Amino acid sequence: MKKIVYIRPGDIYVTPAFSRIIESKDLLNDSSVAIYVIQWLDSEPSKSEEGITYLNFKKPRGLKGLLGWLWFILRNLWSIAPGYVHNFSFHSWFPILLYKLFYPKSVNLFYDCRDYFGWSFSLSPLTKKLSIWMDRRIASLCKQIIFPDRNGFVYFNTQSDKYTAIPNTVTDFLANKEIIRPDTGKNIRLFYAGYLSNDRNIQSIIEAVKTHKNLELHIAANFISNQFDQALLEDPRFVYHGKLTHQSVIELMLECDYCLIMYNADLENYRLIQPTKFYDSLMSNTPYICAEGMVALQEHCGADWPNLCLPYGDVNAFANLTKPVVSSKNRELYEQKYEYNTVLAEIAKVYSKYLNH
């Protein structure tokens, strides 16, 4: 019996990487595999369902909770004695490495690196260097390392075959459907999803919409931060939609002219990034606007592409914005390279090597 443990400090259900692995390898139908998920939830009890055993840590967040979480991981690893440990988070490595220290040949480690922790803009330079150094040392002990874009090869300073870029693509909600984009009138509808973060050009975007009267800003986010005062929210050209399901996000994108993906490329982690919004744009055939310096997204701007690349932090860059050109190139790129089942097949190849069959 092959025992696989997945570890993530948070709700594993919202981690696309986890569901993609299960779907790509069809592990639930493999009677020789036992699947365990160790996760940090605030209230939900441990349970077993649909072939997976969920072991849920329920203590409050904070230093005391973190120490308890690390002990919870180690205790369950010793109890389960897995041959494979699949980790999703930099913060969970200590108990995993301690377990491997005692069982070096009987356990294989797999690192699904969704976030490059050492490139966080909020860390001090010394902390960044130390974090990247630790990540690289830990990765050298792993059988396979997966990251979501080409940033990973720079971050880990490698092109080794055990380091693999797997696109963080999205399910095709529009398969075999006609993509209908309604007439948005004279206004240009801009769509912003995710954190209202200053390193994602939000302040310049707000000022641009205030300044240029033909712009609308539609926002899908968990909460409105202090960039928005009540008067701004009462302006009909600023529309807050709150937290939406993924399918609702796609439906809203179809009603907008451009999706905004304007990250600060002066921060190293954003130069080669391909965030989920990029794949949402391709799948829904929605034109996007990226910031200059976002190399991976700029590749699909200009010429006959509907996508645009504008200077970061420049309010006037939006002054001459026009309706996007009619094009199906985004959707064609999704179908050719990033279609969900195509990416699942790529994950299956990596995972087969990891499981040695």
C-alpha positions as CSV (number, residue, x, y, z in Angstrom):
1,M,0.0,0.0,0.0
2,K,1.4,3.4,-1.1
3,K,0.7,6.1,1.5
4,I,0.7,9.7,0.3
5,V,0.4,12.6,2.7
6,Y,-0.5,16.1,1.5
7,I,0.3,19.0,3.8
8,R,-0.9,22.6,3.6
9,P,-1.5,25.1,6.4
10,G,-5.0,26.2,5.3
11,D,-8.1,24.9,3.5
12,I,-6.9,22.3,1.1
13,Y,-10.2,22.5,-0.8
14,V,-9.3,25.9,-2.3
15,T,-5.9,24.7,-3.5
16,P,-6.2,23.9,-7.2
17,A,-2.9,22.1,-7.1
18,F,-4.3,19.4,-4.9
19,S,-7.4,18.6,-6.9
20,R,-5.3,18.7,-10.1
21,I,-3.0,16.0,-8.8
22,I,-5.9,13.8,-7.7
23,E,-7.6,14.3,-11.1
24,S,-4.5,13.9,-13.2
25,K,-3.4,10.6,-11.7
26,D,-6.9,9.3,-10.9
27,L,-5.5,8.3,-7.5
28,L,-9.0,7.8,-6.0
29,N,-9.5,4.8,-8.2
30,D,-6.1,3.2,-7.3
31,S,-6.7,0.6,-4.6
32,S,-2.9,0.5,-4.0
33,V,-2.8,4.2,-2.8
34,A,-4.0,5.6,0.5
35,I,-4.4,9.4,0.6
36,Y,-4.1,11.6,3.7
37,V,-4.5,15.3,3.9
38,I,-3.0,17.3,6.9
39,Q,-4.5,20.8,6.9
40,W,-5.0,23.7,9.3
41,L,-8.7,24.5,9.7
42,D,-10.4,26.5,12.4
43,S,-13.4,24.4,13.1
44,E,-14.0,21.4,10.8
45,P,-13.4,18.0,12.5
46,S,-11.2,15.3,11.0
47,K,-13.0,13.0,8.7
48,S,-12.7,10.4,5.9
49,E,-14.7,10.7,2.7
50,E,-14.4,9.8,-1.0
51,G,-11.3,7.8,-0.4
52,I,-9.4,10.5,1.5
53,T,-8.6,10.9,5.2
54,Y,-8.6,14.5,6.3
55,L,-6.6,15.3,9.5
56,N,-7.6,18.8,10.6
57,F,-5.7,20.9,13.0
58,K,-8.1,23.4,14.7
59,K,-6.1,25.7,17.0
60,P,-6.2,29.5,16.6
61,R,-3.6,31.3,14.5
62,G,-0.5,32.8,16.2
63,L,2.9,31.6,17.5
64,K,1.3,29.1,19.9
65,G,-0.9,27.8,17.1
66,L,2.1,27.5,14.7
67,L,4.1,25.4,17.2
68,G,1.1,23.2,17.7
69,W,0.6,22.9,14.0
70,L,4.2,21.7,13.5
71,W,3.9,19.1,16.2
72,F,0.5,18.0,14.7
73,I,2.3,17.4,11.4
74,L,5.2,15.4,13.0
75,R,2.9,13.3,15.2
76,N,0.7,12.3,12.2
77,L,3.7,11.6,10.0
78,W,5.0,9.1,12.6
79,S,1.5,7.6,13.0
80,I,0.9,7.2,9.2
81,A,4.5,6.4,8.2
82,P,4.0,7.5,4.5
83,G,6.3,6.7,1.7
84,Y,5.4,10.0,0.0
85,V,5.0,13.5,1.5
86,H,3.7,16.2,-0.8
87,N,4.1,19.7,0.8
88,F,2.5,22.9,-0.4
89,S,4.0,25.4,1.9
90,F,7.5,26.7,2.9
91,H,6.2,27.0,6.5
92,S,5.6,23.3,7.0
93,W,9.1,22.0,6.3
94,F,10.6,21.6,9.8
95,P,8.6,18.6,10.9
96,I,8.8,17.0,7.5
97,L,12.6,17.3,7.4
98,L,12.7,15.9,10.9
99,Y,10.7,12.9,9.9
100,K,13.0,12.4,6.9
101,L,16.0,12.6,9.1
102,F,14.9,9.4,10.9
103,Y,13.6,7.7,7.7
104,P,15.8,9.1,4.9
105,K,15.4,6.2,2.4
106,S,11.8,5.3,3.1
107,V,10.2,8.6,2.4
108,N,10.1,10.7,-0.9
109,L,9.5,14.4,-0.7
110,F,7.5,16.4,-3.2
111,Y,7.4,20.2,-3.2
112,D,4.4,21.9,-4.9
113,C,5.7,25.5,-4.7
114,R,2.7,27.7,-5.4
115,D,4.3,30.8,-3.8
116,Y,7.9,32.0,-3.8
117,F,8.1,32.9,-0.2
118,G,11.6,34.4,-0.3
119,W,10.5,37.0,-3.0
120,S,7.8,38.5,-0.7
121,F,8.0,42.3,-1.1
122,S,7.3,42.7,2.7
123,L,10.5,40.8,3.8
124,S,13.8,42.5,4.7
125,P,16.7,41.8,2.3
126,L,18.4,39.6,4.8
127,T,15.3,37.6,5.5
128,K,14.7,37.2,1.7
129,K,18.2,35.9,1.1
130,L,18.0,33.5,4.0
131,S,14.5,32.2,2.9
132,I,15.7,31.6,-0.7
133,W,18.8,29.8,0.6
134,M,16.7,27.6,2.8
135,D,14.2,26.9,0.0
136,R,17.0,25.8,-2.4
137,R,18.6,23.6,0.2
138,I,15.3,21.9,1.0
139,A,14.4,21.5,-2.7
140,S,17.7,19.6,-3.1
141,L,16.2,16.9,-0.9
142,C,13.0,16.5,-2.9
143,K,12.2,14.0,-5.6
144,Q,10.2,16.6,-7.6
145,I,9.5,20.3,-7.4
146,I,6.6,21.9,-9.2
147,F,6.1,25.6,-9.6
148,P,3.4,27.5,-11.6
149,D,5.6,29.5,-14.0
150,R,9.1,30.2,-15.3
151,N,9.8,32.3,-12.2
152,G,10.6,29.0,-10.5
153,F,13.7,28.3,-12.6
154,V,15.1,31.8,-11.6
155,Y,14.1,31.4,-7.9
156,F,15.7,28.0,-7.5
157,N,18.6,28.9,-9.9
158,T,18.3,25.6,-11.8
159,Q,17.1,24.0,-15.0
160,S,17.3,20.4,-13.6
161,D,14.7,18.0,-14.8
162,K,13.3,17.5,-11.3
163,Y,12.2,21.2,-11.3
164,T,9.1,21.5,-13.4
165,A,6.9,24.5,-14.4
166,I,3.2,23.4,-14.5
167,P,0.8,26.3,-15.5
168,N,-1.7,27.2,-12.9
169,T,-4.4,27.0,-15.5
170,V,-8.2,27.0,-15.0
171,T,-11.1,24.7,-15.8
172,D,-12.8,25.4,-19.1
173,F,-16.3,26.6,-18.2
174,L,-16.9,27.6,-21.8
175,A,-16.2,24.4,-23.6
176,N,-18.4,23.9,-26.6
177,K,-20.2,27.1,-25.8
178,E,-20.4,30.3,-27.9
179,I,-18.5,33.1,-26.1
180,I,-20.9,36.0,-26.1
181,R,-19.6,39.4,-25.0
182,P,-22.4,42.0,-24.6
183,D,-22.0,45.6,-25.8
184,T,-20.7,47.6,-22.9
185,G,-21.6,51.0,-24.5
186,K,-19.2,53.9,-24.7
187,N,-17.6,53.2,-21.3
188,I,-14.6,50.9,-21.1
189,R,-15.1,48.3,-18.4
190,L,-12.0,47.3,-16.5
191,F,-12.0,44.2,-14.4
192,Y,-9.9,43.8,-11.2
193,A,-9.9,40.6,-9.2
194,G,-7.9,39.6,-6.1
195,Y,-6.0,41.6,-3.4
196,L,-6.3,45.4,-3.6
197,S,-2.6,45.7,-3.3
198,N,-0.4,48.7,-4.0
199,D,2.1,46.4,-5.8
200,R,-0.7,45.6,-8.3
201,N,-1.1,49.2,-9.5
202,I,-4.4,49.7,-7.7
203,Q,-3.8,53.3,-6.7
204,S,-3.0,54.4,-10.2
205,I,-6.0,52.4,-11.5
206,I,-8.3,54.2,-9.1
207,E,-6.9,57.6,-10.0
208,A,-7.2,56.8,-13.8
209,V,-10.9,55.9,-13.4
210,K,-11.5,59.1,-11.4
211,T,-9.7,61.1,-14.1
212,H,-10.9,59.6,-17.3
213,K,-14.7,59.6,-17.4
214,N,-15.1,56.8,-20.0
215,L,-13.7,54.2,-17.7
216,E,-15.5,51.8,-15.3
217,L,-13.8,49.6,-12.7
218,H,-15.4,46.3,-11.6
219,I,-13.9,44.7,-8.6
220,A,-14.1,41.1,-7.3
221,A,-12.4,40.9,-3.9
222,N,-13.0,39.5,-0.4
223,F,-13.2,43.0,1.0
224,I,-12.8,46.7,0.1
225,S,-9.6,48.2,1.7
226,N,-9.1,51.7,2.9
227,Q,-8.2,52.9,-0.7
228,F,-12.0,53.2,-1.2
229,D,-13.9,55.8,0.7
230,Q,-17.7,55.8,0.7
231,A,-18.0,58.5,-1.9
232,L,-16.0,56.4,-4.3
233,L,-18.2,53.4,-3.8
234,E,-21.2,55.6,-4.5
235,D,-19.8,56.5,-7.9
236,P,-21.6,54.2,-10.5
237,R,-18.3,53.8,-12.4
238,F,-16.8,51.9,-9.4
239,V,-18.7,48.6,-8.9
240,Y,-17.7,46.3,-6.1
241,H,-19.0,42.7,-6.6
242,G,-17.5,41.2,-3.4
243,K,-16.2,37.6,-3.2
244,L,-17.3,35.6,-6.2
245,T,-17.1,31.9,-7.2
246,H,-14.7,31.1,-10.0
247,Q,-17.5,30.6,-12.5
248,S,-19.1,34.0,-11.4
249,V,-15.7,35.6,-12.0
250,I,-15.6,34.3,-15.6
251,E,-19.2,35.5,-16.2
252,L,-18.3,38.9,-15.0
253,M,-15.1,39.0,-17.2
254,L,-17.3,38.3,-20.2
255,E,-19.2,41.6,-19.4
256,C,-15.9,43.6,-19.3
257,D,-13.6,44.9,-21.9
258,Y,-10.2,44.3,-20.2
259,C,-8.9,42.2,-17.3
260,L,-6.3,44.2,-15.3
261,I,-3.1,42.2,-14.5
262,M,-0.7,45.1,-13.7
263,Y,1.9,43.9,-11.2
264,N,5.0,45.9,-10.3
265,A,7.7,44.3,-12.5
266,D,10.4,46.1,-10.4
267,L,9.7,43.3,-7.9
268,E,11.6,40.2,-9.2
269,N,8.8,37.8,-8.5
270,Y,6.4,39.5,-10.9
271,R,8.6,39.6,-14.1
272,L,7.8,36.1,-15.3
273,I,4.6,35.6,-13.4
274,Q,1.5,34.0,-15.0
275,P,-1.2,34.4,-12.4
276,T,-4.6,32.7,-12.5
277,K,-6.1,35.8,-14.0
278,F,-3.9,35.3,-17.1
279,Y,-5.5,31.9,-17.7
280,D,-8.9,33.2,-16.9
281,S,-8.4,35.8,-19.6
282,L,-7.3,33.2,-22.1
283,M,-10.1,30.8,-21.4
284,S,-12.8,33.4,-21.5
285,N,-11.2,35.2,-24.5
286,T,-11.0,38.4,-22.5
287,P,-8.3,40.9,-23.4
288,Y,-6.0,41.8,-20.6
289,I,-3.8,44.8,-19.7
290,C,-0.5,44.0,-18.1
291,A,2.3,46.2,-16.9
292,E,5.5,46.9,-18.7
293,G,8.2,44.5,-17.6
294,M,5.9,41.5,-17.0
295,V,7.8,39.5,-19.6
296,A,5.6,36.4,-19.7
297,L,2.4,38.4,-20.3
298,Q,4.0,40.9,-22.7
299,E,4.7,38.1,-25.1
300,H,1.0,38.1,-26.0
301,C,0.6,41.9,-26.5
302,G,0.8,44.1,-29.5
303,A,0.5,43.2,-33.2
304,D,-2.8,41.5,-33.7
305,W,-3.2,40.5,-30.1
306,P,-6.1,42.2,-28.2
307,N,-4.0,42.5,-25.0
308,L,-2.2,45.7,-24.0
309,C,1.0,46.5,-22.1
310,L,1.0,49.9,-20.2
311,P,3.5,51.6,-17.9
312,Y,3.2,50.7,-14.3
313,G,2.1,53.6,-12.0
314,D,1.2,56.0,-14.8
315,V,-2.3,57.4,-14.5
316,N,-2.1,59.0,-18.0
317,A,-1.3,55.7,-19.6
318,F,-5.1,55.1,-19.5
319,A,-5.9,58.4,-21.2
320,N,-6.2,57.0,-24.8
321,L,-7.5,53.6,-23.9
322,T,-10.0,52.3,-26.6
323,K,-12.2,49.3,-26.9
324,P,-10.1,46.1,-27.6
325,V,-9.8,44.7,-31.1
326,V,-12.0,41.8,-31.9
327,S,-9.8,38.7,-31.7
328,S,-10.0,35.0,-30.7
329,K,-6.3,34.7,-30.1
330,N,-6.5,34.4,-26.4
331,R,-9.0,31.6,-26.6
332,E,-6.9,29.9,-29.2
333,L,-3.8,30.1,-27.0
334,Y,-5.7,28.5,-24.2
335,E,-6.9,25.6,-26.3
336,Q,-3.5,25.0,-27.8
337,K,-1.3,25.2,-24.7
338,Y,-3.2,25.7,-21.5
339,E,-6.4,23.7,-21.8
340,Y,-7.1,22.1,-18.4
341,N,-6.9,18.4,-19.5
342,T,-3.6,19.1,-21.4
343,V,-2.1,20.5,-18.2
344,L,-3.5,17.5,-16.2
345,A,-1.6,15.2,-18.5
346,E,1.6,17.1,-17.8
347,I,1.1,16.8,-14.0
348,A,0.5,13.1,-14.5
349,K,3.9,12.7,-16.2
350,V,5.6,14.4,-13.3
351,Y,3.6,12.5,-10.7
352,S,4.3,9.1,-12.4
353,K,8.0,9.7,-12.1
354,Y,7.5,10.7,-8.4
355,L,5.5,7.5,-7.7
356,N,8.0,5.4,-9.8
357,H,5.5,3.8,-12.0
